[in-house]
Amino acid sequence: MLLKLAQYFANNIRLLNLIILMILLLGTSALVSMPKAEDPQFDMPINVVEVMAPGMSPNSLESEVVGPIEQSLGLVEDIKTIETEIKQGAVTFTIKFLHGTAAPKSFDDVVNAVNRVRSDFPETVRNIIFVKASPITVNAVQLAVSSPTNDWQMLKRTSQNLQKRLQAIPIVRQAEVWGLPSLVVSVKADTAKMLEHNISIEDISRSLAANSRADHAGYIDSDNMRFSINLSGEYTNFEELAGTIVKSDGNGHVVLSDIAELSLAPFKPDNLSYLNQQPVVFVTAQLKMGENIFNFGESVRAEVSKFLEAYPEVDIQTTFDQESGVQNRVSGFMFDLFYGLLLILICLLFFMGLKQSFWVSLALPLTIFITIVIMKTFGFVLQQMTIAGLIVSLGLLVDNSLVVVEQFAKLKDQSQSRLDKIKQVLSEVGMPLVAGTLTTVFAFLPMLLLSSDTGDFMRALPVAVTIALVASLFVALIILPALISVFGVSKHSKLTLSYVLDKFANGLYSRGLHGVLKLPIVAIVIFIAIAAGCISLFPQVGVSLFPKAEKNIIVVNVETPQFSSLSHTQGVALSLSEEFEKYPDVTDVMLTVGSSNPRIYYNHIPRRGVVNFAQIMLLIDSYEREKVQGVIAKIRTDYADFEAAKVNVFEFQQGPVTDRPITIRFLGDDLEQLAERSRTVEAYLEKQKFVFDIRNISANAGWAYDVRVDEYLATKSSIFSGDVEQQVRNHLDGAIVGNMTDRYGQGYPIVVKGNDIEPEVIDDLLVVNAQGMAVPLGAVARVELNKLQGPFYHYQRMRMNSVSADVLPGGNVAEITAGLISYLDTLSWDDGLSYVVGGEEEARKENFGGLSEIMILVVLSIFVLLFVQFNSFAQPAVIISLLPIAFAGGVFGMFMTGISFSMMAFIGLISLIGIMVNDAIIVVDGFNRGIKNGLSARNAMVQSASSRFTPVILTSLTTIVGLLPLTLYGGELWQPMGTVIITGLLFTTLASLVWVPALTVLISGRNAKTHNEISNNGVSG
């Protein structure tokens, strides 16, 4: 089939030229129009449910909210883990589903499970928020809307209008408003004035409720028209509200403004936002999956520009723009790809001369463009994994074309027809190239079977490599033979490196290899010793998952003591923001109090409704590792002993969602026992080097005033205990009694409450009895100051406390975790107490466990393919034996550069398998051809290896130079992969030219037919 196609195109060269032109045009168009993203787009079935219930204790929440929800979630299938954080006034559920569960279905199942029991929740549950923690729900743009006058009414109207406008853009998935407090019409009653007029808060509430209902009395028809009859109606302005009559008697009317202060104010805010200390409202927008980020950015900018023309009284600043990140990331990778191609072409030119290098050079862009067209057709996005897959495959792509061009060069002086030359070339190298390509494809395909978030994160890389390899085979065995048969090749010039290498291969290398093959065991022992020595360095290399995200954003989490008020947290965070603004490399400081910043990174799951929490994001003028690390180090040093709050500073990290690096979960029934064990482990971690920001969620608890109504005293004072509690609640917390709608259609609840009091004088709060007389709360109730119960967790529906920590650069997470586990095993674990290891250790076991299975599958698949090709167990074993040598080279490279073995280093190892197998297959195949032609085992191997010497060196060199830009400038994610491939390739290149010949002769030589030694051809002796 391949032969017929190549011969057909050789006879129809103009058609082939048109096809090449079409590939180039389609590839260019696909490259321009293909959707682009900064990071891989994949769906994670992780959902977060946040329940806000101000005032409820953790125990009450556990029994009245957590229990029913967890029981309802028990009816949902495919849930992997449920982790529940229970703290004063709020509950957060994080529900992770098994990998492969459809993310939309998992979200719907969670929503339905909560709604099944929602009607049973107590009235204090005010809000339930459902969040999809999927990478596709990341905000692609974040805008800060502000007003010089800090007019919240205007900010609410303008920010919500901007949200609606952004939501109307077709490629916007969702637009949201963040940091806008719930605005209410605050009616703050003055206690002294109420006593003067004998009016209670309940009187005010009844009056306002009666006057704020929109009602009607039907309609009246005249001869030609119908008139609706409206009664009363909602308040529309403060003048109407202020003039509401609360009481009328012989002394006249008492209107609301006589006894209360009216204002438009935030109501119990739990999320406040600032940009450079200026109050702002954040408006975010998400990009629909598969859409082009650059079209998105252009549409958003155009809409914002029109919006500012309509609302000149507001300022809008873009605080986050994924488009610029994508532009930088994609441009960087495209430059890495371009420079890699350029370096390869330069190498080819020096090695092969102009004409031969032209044919190989033509094959590379053709293959890349075919790959891009196919990937765009199947809906893939151009992002770092896609482009890196193309860069990884560059060296592999050169190999196929190089072999074909070299084979045609050898036939240059033969007087065959062009169709016969095509037939001879394909008959000699066609099957080895097909086998080598399929073997390499089989090395990458099992990665598609990795059933984890990590597998989804890396999915595009093996897909890109696989498509590129198949496309390369198509180009090398069909397009190039047709073109070369028509336009020809030239002989190697004496000025090319190939000529020099060929001379070296047929001379010094051949003689040296012949000598080595006389004592193959010596060569094998030397290789084993070197490989074993390098592999022994692996414990010093260490293991990790993914590196930092390398963004110009630094995240600072601020946690004040558990009992802090929002205003206290706000004050602490603002003071820190002011200090951070003075740092020389910081351009902007974003602050969110009571919540995390809106989600702008794919594995960042925001926290909400946490009164003692604030998140500060520092925007750096540009990303430079030393600059960012310098700012982080300065913050850690300056605020290591900050008394007002815990200050934790970090960068975003690439890869799927994981726990903090060190996380231990303690399970048991007794909260005191859990808290005690948590304190013990916290004390242990505080003594460990490189460990910082230790968090023990049970360490702190707040305070509460418990009001216990004495029924006897209440009855004696002519007031029911329930009335006392209701009046206290209305005075302190307020009651919504109606609504006011302004002329813009914005509705504001009317909240009536008493004037503010200090907690210490709550006993003096006045409650009104049945006769309208005011009675001090202390006369009918006992008020006690008690410590609140600390927060705790549920894990898999069991009570849990957790202790977690971060690790400073230079620390080894695996070693620290191993030491911690050893310490834990020395403690007693009775009364149902147990522990579960989380964090990076858990993620590593899950992900690397799958990788070990993949490696086994890769090796077995390749072995089967090689067995089919060679019909031998021994020769596939020889080729597979290169794997430990490749690993030894990778370990040596990581040890020398100080890089740990990570997921991307594993990808490098897989890539090495493909490269080394290709080289070894052709060496062994040439050996078998020599045996069939009557050569001895030694001479057959020397002839095969020497003829393959130049292509092996050239393939390795082009692979190395093609990877150099990505390794040196591609960032921390790609440095391990490039390092493993480059250093591993140096080892396997030498092994392909020495180890493989020696081991093949040792194993296969006994079974080879012996013939007369060729003693006068320069290779014997």
N, C-alpha and C positions, 0 to 999 in steps of 0.2 A: 504493500500500500504506500509506504513512504517513498520507495524507489519510483513507483509509477508517478506519484505526484511531483517529485523532483524532476524527473525526466519530462513530464508534461510542461512544467513551467520553463524548463530549459528550451523547449521548442516554441514556447509562447512567452518570450521574455518581455514583450511590451505589456502583456496582461499582468505579469509579475511586477513590473515597475509601477503599474497603476495600483496594484494591491499594496505595495510598499508605501506609495504616496497616500493612499487611503488610511493606512495604519498610522502614519505620521500625523495626518490631519485629525483623525478621530482621537488619537492619543493626546494631541495638544488641546483639542476641545474638551475632552474628559478631564484633563488636568486643570483647566481653567474653571469648568463648571461643577466639578465634583465637590459635594459638600465637605467643608473643612471644619475640624474641631481641634481643640488643644489636647484633649485626652480621649481615651476610648469611651464610646457610648455603649452602655449596656445596662440592663435592668436588674436591680438587686431586689429580691422580695423581702425587704426590711421595712417595717412600718412602726411609727411612733404614735402613741396616744397619750395626750396630756390632759389630765382632769384637774380643773381649778376649783378648789373648795375652801375659800378663806376661813380660817378659824378652826377647821377640823383637825383634830389630833391624829398622829399616825395610827394609833390604835383604832380610832373610830373609822378612819379611812380604810384600814385593813379589813374591818368586819363589814362595813356598809358599802364600800365601793370596790376595793380590790378583790375581795372574795367573789362577789357576783360576776365581775368581769372575767376573772380567771376561770371560773366555772363555765361561763359561756364560751370562752375561748377553747375549752376542752372539747367542744363539739366541732371545732374547725380542724380539718385534716392538714397534714404536711407541715405542721409547726415544728421548727427545730429547737428554738429556745424562746422562753419568755423571761425577761428580766424587768423587774418592777422596782422603781425607786419610790419609797413612801416617806414623805416628809410633811412637816406642819403645813397644812393648807393646800397640798398639791400631790399628785401622783403622776409618775411618768412610766408608761409601759413601752418597752422595746421588744417587738415581736419579730424574730427572724424565722423565715420559712426555709425548708429544704431547698438546696440548689436545684434549679429546674422548674420550680413552681412559678407559674405566670404571675408577674408582679401586679398587674391590674386586678387579677382575681384575688390575690392575697390581701390586697388593700380593701376590696369590697367585702371579703369575708370578715376582716377585722371590724370594719364599720358596722356590719350587720350584727356581729357578736355583741358589740357594745350597745347598740340600739335595742337589742332584745331585752336588756336589763336596765335600760336608762330610766324607765319610769319608776323604778324602785329606789333610785338614788334619793338621798335627803335633799331638802330645798337649798341647803348651803352650796350644793354643786352648781357653780355659776356658768362654767364654760367647759366644753370638751373640744380639743383640737386634734385633728387627725393629720399626720404628716407622712408623705411617701419619702423614704430615705433613699431614693434611686438616683443614680448619677444623671439621669435625663431630666430630673427636676431641679437641677442646679440653676441658679439665676445667672443669666448671661450678661446682664447689665444691672447696676445698682445706681440709682440717682438720689441725690440728697436735695429735698425741697425745703427751702427756708424763707423766712420773711424778716426784713430788718426790724420790724416791730414785734416779732414773735406773736402775731395774732393767730391763736389756735383755731378760731372759727374759720378764718380765711385759709389756713394751712389744711384744715380738714377738707374744705370744699375743693381747693385746687389740687391737692394730692390725690383725692378720689377721682376727680375729673381726669387727671393725667393717667391714673391707672386704667380708667375706662377707655381712653384713647389708645393706650398701648395694647390693651386687650383686643382691640378691634383690628390690629395689624394681623393679616392672615397667617404669618409664620410665627406669631407669638403663641406659645402654649398656654401661658398663664401669667398674669400680672398681679402683684400684690402690694399692699401698703403695710409698712412696718414702722413701729415706733410712734404711732399715733395713739395717744391715750384716749380712753373712752371719755368724751366730753359730755357733761351734764349741766343742767341748770341747777346750781347749788343754792338751796334755800337754807341758810344757816341761822337758826332761831336763837335769839338772845334770851338766856334764862331769866335775867333780871326783868326784862321788859315783859316776858310772858307772865311772870309772877305779878307784875304791876297790873296787868289787864286780866289776870286769872284765866290765861289761855294755856293749853297744853299742846305738845307737838302733835298729838292725835287730832286736836281741833284744826290745826293748820293743814294737816294731811287730808282731812275730810273736805275742807273747803276747796282745796286745790283739785282734789280728785273730782269733785262735783262740777267744777268749772272747766275741766280740761278734756271732757269727752266730746268728741264730734258726734252729734246726733241730728236727726231730722224728723219732720212730721209729715212725710209724704210730699204731695204736690197739689197744686190747684190749677185746673184748666180754665183758660179764658176762651173766647171764641177762636182765636188764632194761635195761641201760645200756651205752653205749659210752664208753670213756675214751681221750682222745688222750694220747699220750706225747710230751711236749716235752723236747728236750735243750738244755741251756744256755739260750741266749736273749740278746737284746740287753740292754745295760746300761740301767737305769732311774734310777739316781741316782749321785751322786759317791762315796758310801760303797762301793758295789759296785766302782766303777772303781778307787778308791784301794786296795782290798784285793786287786787282781789280783796273783797271784804271777808275778814276772818271772823269778826264778831260785831254784833249790833246790840246796843242797849240804850237806856235812857240818856247816856252820856254821849252817844253818837256812834260812829263807825270806827272800827279798828281795821286798817288795811294791812296787807302783808308787809309793806315797806316800813311800817311803824315798829315791827317787832322782829324783823329778820333782815339779814344781809343777803343780797342777790348777786350772783356772779356766774359766768360761764367758766367752768373749771374742770380739770381732769378728775375723774372719779376713781380713786384707788388705783393709780397707774401701776402697771407691772412691767412696762417696757418703754423706756425713754431713750431717745437717740440724739447724738450730738456729732457735729463735724467741726473739729478745731474749736470745741467748747461752745459752738453756736447750736441751739436747739434746732433739730431738723426732723423731717419725716422722710423715711426711705421709701422709694418706690422701685420695685424690682420687676423684671420680666424674664421669662424663660423661653428658650428657643425650642420649637417643635423638633422632634427627632428626625434627622435626615435632611434638615434644611441647612442652607448655607449661612454661616455666621456672618459673612461680610454683607450679604443682603439684609440680614437682620440688623446689623449695626447701622447701615445706611438708612433703613426705614425708621429706626428709633431716633436717630439724629434729626431726620426730617420732621418727625412728629413733635419732638421737643422744641425744635425751632419755631414751628407754627404755634405751639402751646405758649411759648414765651411772648409771642406777639399778642396773643389774646389775654395773657395775664402778666403784664409787665411788673406788677407789684411783688412778684416772687422771684427768688433766685434758684437756679437748678445747676448742681454740679455733679458731674459723673465721677463717682468714687470707685467704681469697679467696671471694667469693660473687658469682657472675655475676648472680644474681637482683637484687641491689641495683643493679648496673650497668644491667641491662635496665630496671629500674623507673625509674631516673633518666633514661636515654636515651629510653625510650619516652614517659615523662611529659613530658620536655622537648619532644619533637617534637609530642606531642599538644597541649601548651600553645601551641607555635608555630602549629599548625594552627588551634586554637581562636581565638587572638588574631588570626591572619590572617583567619579568617572574620568575626570581630567587626569588625575594621577595614573589611573589605569591605562588611559590612552597614551600617555607619555611613556610608560613602561613598555607598552606594546610596540610603540614606534622604535624605541631603542633596541628592543629584543628582536623584532621581526622585520623591520624595514617598513617602508611606506605602504606598499600594496597589500601585504598580508595584514598589517595592523589596521588598514582601512576596513577590510572585511570583518575582522573581529570587532572593530569599533562600531561598525554599522549594526552588528547583531545586538549590541547592548541597548541602544535607544529603542530599537524595534521591539525587543523583549519587554522593556519597561513600559512602553506605550501599550502593548497588547495587554499586559498585566493590569494597568490602570483602567483601560476600557472595560475589561471583564469585571474588575472589582466594582466599578461604578454601576455596571449593569445589574450586579447582584446587591446593590444598595449599601456598599461599604463607604465609609467616610475617610477622607484623607486626614490622618492624624499621626501622632508620633509612632505608634506601633506599625501602621501601614508603611510609612516611609522607611522605618528602620528595617522592616522585612525586605524591602527592595535593596537597602544598603547591604544587609547580611548576604543576600543572594548574588551580589555583584561578582564575587570570586567564583561562585559556582557557575554563573552564566558564562564567564570567560572560558571555562574549561571545555564545554561542549564545542563552542565555535573554534577554539584554538586547535583542538584535535582534528577537526574537519579541515581547517585551513592547512595545517601541517601535513596532513595526508595528501591533499591536492598538490602541495609543493613537491612532495616526493615523486609524484607522477608527472611532473611538468615536462620532462624530456621524452616521455613515452608517446609513441605515435598511435594513440587510441582516439576513437571518436569521443566527443564530449559525453555522450550517453553511456559509453563503456566506462569512462572515468568515474562518472557518478555511481555506476553500478559497483565498480571495484572499491571505491571509497566507502560506500555504505555497507558493502559486504564485510569489509575489514573492521570498521569502527562503529557501525550502526548498532549492533546488538550490545557491545560493551557500553556505549553511551546510553542506550535505552535502559539497560540494567542498572548502570550507575545512577541515572536520574531517578528511576523508580525507587532505588534503594534510599537515595537522599529524601525523596518524597515520603517514603515510609518512616524515615527518621523524624519528620516533622508532623505527619498526620496524627500520630497518637496524642500530640499535645492538644488536639481539638477535643479529645475525650476527657480532658481534665475537668471534672465536675466540681467546680468551686468558683467563687468570685474571682480568684486569681486567674483561672482559666478563661473566664469571660474578659477579664482585663487585657489579657495577652492574645486573645483569639485572632485578631487581624494579622499578627506577625506570621504565624505558620501558614495562614491562608495566602498571604502575599508571597511568601517564599515558594509555596507549592505551585501557585499559578505561574509565577515567574519561571520556575524550573521546567514546567510542562511547555510553556511558551518558548523557552530557550531551546528545548529539544526540537520543537516545530521549526524554529528559525535555523538551527544548526543542520538539521537533516533534510530540510526541504528548500528553504529560501537560499541559503548560502551555496549549496551544491549547484543549484540552477544558475546563480549569478557567476560563480567562479568558473563553471564549465564554459560559459560564454565569454567572460571578460578575462579569465585567466589569473594566475599568480606569478610571482617572480621567485627566482632562487634566493636563498639567503645570501645577503651580501657579507663579505668578510668584515664589514664595518659594524655589523649588528652583534648584539650580545648573544643571540641564538647561535650564531656561527661559533663564537668563542665557547659557549656552553656545550655545543655539540662536539667540538674538538676535545674539550675536557672530558665529556662523558665517554667518548670512544677511546680516550687515551688513559689518563691517570685514574679516572673513576672506575673504568672497566677493569684495569689491572688491579686496583685496590680491592674492588668487590670480588674479583676472582680469588684473591688471597683470603679475604674474609670467609668466603664460602668453603674454603678448605677446612676451616675450623669454625663452623657456624655456632657451636655451643659457646665459645668464648664471647662472640658478639652478643649472643642472647643473654648471657650472664651479666655482661656490662650494662646492657639496656635495663635488665630487671633491677640491678643495683641502683642505677640512676633514678628509675621510676619510683622504686620503693623509698628512696631517700627524699624525693620531692613530695610524695604522698604523705610521708611522715610529718611534713610541715602543716598539714591540714588543721590540726587542733589549734595551731597558732593563728591560722587565718580566721577562724570563727565563721559563724553562720548568721545571716540576717535575711530580711524579706525585701523591703523596698527602701530606696533612699528618699531624701527630701524632695519636695516638689520644685524647688528652685524658682520661687516666685518672689517678687519684690514686696511681699507682705509678711509682716511679723505679727503674730497673735499673742496678746497678753490677757490671760484670764485673771480676774481679780475676785477673790472670795473674802468678804469680811466675816466676822464671827457669825455663827448660825443665828443668833438672836438679833442681828442688826435690822434696822428699818431700811426701807428703800431710800429714804432721803439721806441716811448715813452712808449707805453704799454709793449713792450718787455723789456725795461730797468727796469721798475718798477717791472714787474713779476720776472725777473732774480734776482733782489736784494732781493725780498721776498723769492725766492727759496733758495738763499744762506743763509738767516737767518734760514729758516725752517730746512735746513740740519744740523744745530747745535743742534736741539732739541734731547735730549738723546734717545727717543724711535723711532725716524724716521730712517728708513733704506735707503729709496730711495725717491727722489722727481721727479715726472714727471710733465712737464710743456708743455702746448699747448697754443700758443699765436694766437689770432684771431679766435679761435674756442674752442669747448669743446674737452676733451680727447675722443678718440674713445669709442664707446658704450660698456661698460663692465658690465652693470647691466640692468636687463630687463625693468625697468620702467624709465630709464634715457634716455631722448631724447636730443641728442646733439645739440648745437648751432654752426653755422658756419658763416664765413664771417662777424664777428663783430670786427671791428678794435680796439675798446677800451675795448676788453674783453680778458681775459686769464683765463685758468683753471689750477690749481695746484692740483695734487693728491699726498698726503703723504702716503707712505706705512709704516705701523707700524710693528714692529717685530712680534707681536702676538696680537690677539684680547683679551683685558681685558677691561671691561666696564670702570673701574676707570681710567685706563691708557689712553684710547681713549678720555674720557670726560675731562681728565686733559689737554691733548694737545689742544683740542677744546677750553677749557676755557682760556688757556694761549694765544692762538691766538686772541680770542675775546678781551681779556684784553689788549694785546700788541698793537693791531691795531684798537681799537675802535675809535680813533681820527686820524687815518692815513690820512694825507692831500693829498697824491699823488693818492689815489684810495680808492674805497669802497671795503672792504674785508669781504666776507661772507663765513663762514666755516660751514660745515654740514656733516652729515653721510647719506649714502643711507638709504632709508626707504622701508620697505616691502609693498606689496600690489600693486594694479593697478596704472596707471598714474593719478596723480591729480595735481591741481594747488598748488601754495604755500599755507601754512596753512590759511593765511588771504588774500583774494583777493576780491577787489571790482572793478567792471567794470562800467564806466560811459559812457552812450550812448547819442549822440546828433549830431547836424549838425555843430555847431560853435566850431572850435578847441580852440579858446581863452576861450570860456565858459567852455569847458571840462578841459582845463589846469588849469583854476582858481579853479574849483571844486576839482580837483586833489590836488592842493596845500593846499586847506582847509582841506581835509581829511588827507593829509600827516602830517600837523601840529597837528591835533588831535591825530594821532597814536604816534607821537613822545613823547607825554605826558603820554602814557600808560605804566604801569609797565609790564615787561616781553616781551615787543614788541621790536624787533631789526631788522636790515637790511631792512629798509623801502625803497621800490623802487617806484618811480614815473617816469614813462617813458617819461613824457613830461617836466621833470624838467630841463634838459640840452639840449643845441643845439650847434652846431659847427659854424665855420665861413667860409666864402667863398669870393674869389675875383671875382666879376662880371665884365666881359669884355664886354663893350658895344661899338661896332664899330660905328663910326660916318661916315655915307655914304658920306657925303659931303667931309670930310677930306680925306677919303680913295680914293675917285674918284680924288680929287685934287693931291693925291700922286701916281696916276696911279696904283691903286690896288683895286681889288674887295673886298667887305666885306667878302664874302664867302672864299676867298683866305686867308684873314687875320686870320679868325677863324681856317681854316685848318692848317695853318703854326703854329699857337699857339698850336693847339692840337698835331701836329707832334713833335714840339720841346719839349713839356712838357710830353706828354703821350707816344709818340713814335708811329711808324707805322711798322707793320709786312710786310716785303718786299720780303721774300724768306725763304729758309730753308737750314740748313747744317746737313748732316747725317754723323756720325762718323763711324769708322770701325766696331763698334759693332752693327750697325743698329739703333742706337738711333738718333732720329731727334730733331733738335733744331731750332725753328723759329729765323729768323734774324730780330732784332728790331732796327730801326734807330731813334735816338732822339738827342736833343741838350744837351749841357752840363748842369749840375745842376745849378740852380739859387735860390737865396733866394726869398721868396714870396714878400718881401717888395720892390724889384727892378724889379718886373714884367713889370713895365712901360718901362724899358730899353731893353726889349726883342726885337731883330731885326727881322723884316719881310721884305721880298724881293718883290719889285714891278715888273711890266712887263719889265722894262729896266734892271733888275738885280741889282738895287740899294737897299741897306739896309736902312730901315726906322724904327726908334724906335716905339714900339707899342703905346706909349703914344702920338705919333703924329697923330695917326689915330683912337684911341679908348680911351674911358674913363674907367679907372679901379677903382672900388669902393670896399671897404671892408664892407661886410654886414653879418648879423647874419643869419645862416641857420635856416630853419624851423625845430623845434624839431620833433622827431619821434612820431607816433601815431599808433593806432590800428584800425582795423575793426573787429567787432564781429557780426556774422550773416549778413555780408555785410553792416553794419552800422558803422559810425565813432565812435571810442571809445578810451578812455584813461583808464588806469588801475593803481591802487595803490595796492601794495601787501607788505606783511611783514611776517617775521618768528616769532616764539614764543620760548622763552627760557624755559628750563626745569623748572617746577614749575608753569608755566603759564597755564591757562585753555583756550584753543582756543575757545570753545563754549561760554564761558562767555565774552571773549574779543570781539568776533564777535557780540554777542547779544548787548553789549554796543555800538558798532560801528553802528549797524543798528538803535538803538534808537536815536543815535546822527544824523544819516542821515535823519531820519524821521522828525527832527526838522528844516531841511533846506528847502528852497523853490525849487520846481521842475517845472519850467515853461519853455516856449520856446522849448519844445520838449526834455528837459533834463530828463534823468532817470538813474536808476542804477540797476545793477544785482549783486547779491551776488554769488561769486564763492568760490574757496578754499575748505577747509575741510568741511565747513558748507554745501556747495552744494553737495559734495561727500557723506556726511553723510546722507543727506535727500534722495539722490538717493538710497544709499545702504541700510540704515536702513528702508526706506519706503518699499523696497522689503522684508526685513526681517520680518516686522510686518505682511505682507500678508502671508509669509511663516508660521509664528507662528500661525496665525488663521487657515490656512490650516492644519497644523500639529494637532492642538487641535481638529478640526472638524473630521479629518480622524480617529484619535484615538477614538474619541467619537462614531463614527459610528461602528468601529470594536468592541468596547466594548459593544455597544448596541446589535449587532448581537450575541455576545457571551453570554451576561447575559439576553437578552430580557427584558431590564429594562432601564429606564431613570435615575433612582436614583443612582444605583450603578456605572455606568460610570461617573456620576457627582462627586461622592465621590472620584474616582481615579483621575479625572482631577483636583479636588480641591487641589491636591498636588503641582500643578504648581506654584501658588503664594508662597507656602512655600519654594519650591526649589529656586525661584527667591530671596526670602528673605535671604536664606542661602548664595546664591552667592553674593548678595550685602554686606552682613556682612563680607564675606571673602575678597572682594575687598576693603572695607572700612578699615579693619584691616591691610591689606598689602599695601595700598596706590596705588592700581591699578585701572585704569579707565575701564569703560564698553566698550569693543571693539568688533570687529567681532569675534575674537576667544573666547571671553567670551560668546558670543551668541552661538557659537558651543558647549561650555561647558554646557549651559542651555539645548540645544537640547539633548545632551548626558544624562543629568540628567533625562529628561523625559523618555527616554528608560529604564534607571535603575529603577526609582521609579515605573513606570508602571508595570514592571515585578514583583516586590515584591508585589505591591498592588493587582495585578490580582490574584495571588495565595492565598493571604490572603482572599480576597472576595470569590474566588471560594471555598476555604475550608469552609467558613461560609455557603455558599449555600448548600454544601454537608451535613453539620451538621444539617441544617434546614430540609433537605429531610430525614435525619435519625431520625428525631423526637426530636432534641434538641431545647431548648429555644434559643432565639436570643442571649442572653448574653453568655450562655454556648457554643453555636455554635461558637461564635466569639472568646471566650477565648481559646477553643480547637484549632481553626484554627490558631490563632496568635501565640500561644505557640508552636505549631508544626512547624511553619514557622520561629520562632525566630532565631534559630541557622543559617539556610541558609541565612536569611536576614543580620545578623551580618557578616557572613563569606563573603557574596557577597560584602557588603560595604567595609569590611576591605581589601579584595583582590583588589578591584577597587582602593582604596586609595593608598595602597602600590605599586600597578602597575603603578600609575600615579606619584608617588613621584619623581622618577628620571627625568621624563620629566618636571615636574613642577619646580624642584629645579635647574636642569642643562640644560634644553632644550632651554633656552634663553627667551628673552622678548616676542617673538611671542606666546609661549606656556604657559607662566606663568599665564596669565589671564584665559585660558581655564582650566588648572589644578586646579587653585584656586577655580574657580566657582564650578567645579565638586566635589572637596574634601569637601569644606565647605557646599555646597548645599546638598551633600550626607549625611553629618552628620545631617542636619535638616530633610531631607526626610526619613532617616532611623528611626529616632525617630517618625516621623509622621506616617510611615507605621505601626509601632507597637503600636501607641497610637491614633493619629488623625483618621486614617482610621477605626480602630475598633469602636471608639466612634461615628463618623459620620455615619458609616454604621448601627450601632445599632439604632441610633436616627432616621434615615430615613427609614430603612428597618424593624426595629423591630416590628412596628405596623402591618405590613402585614405578618409577619412570624407566622406560626402555633405554638401555645404554647403546650408544653408537660410538663410532670412532671420534676421538677427541680432535678438535680443530686446533692445531698447535701453532699455526702460522698466520692467524688473523689478528693478532694484536690483543687477544683477550685471554689467551691461555698462559699458563705458567708461571 
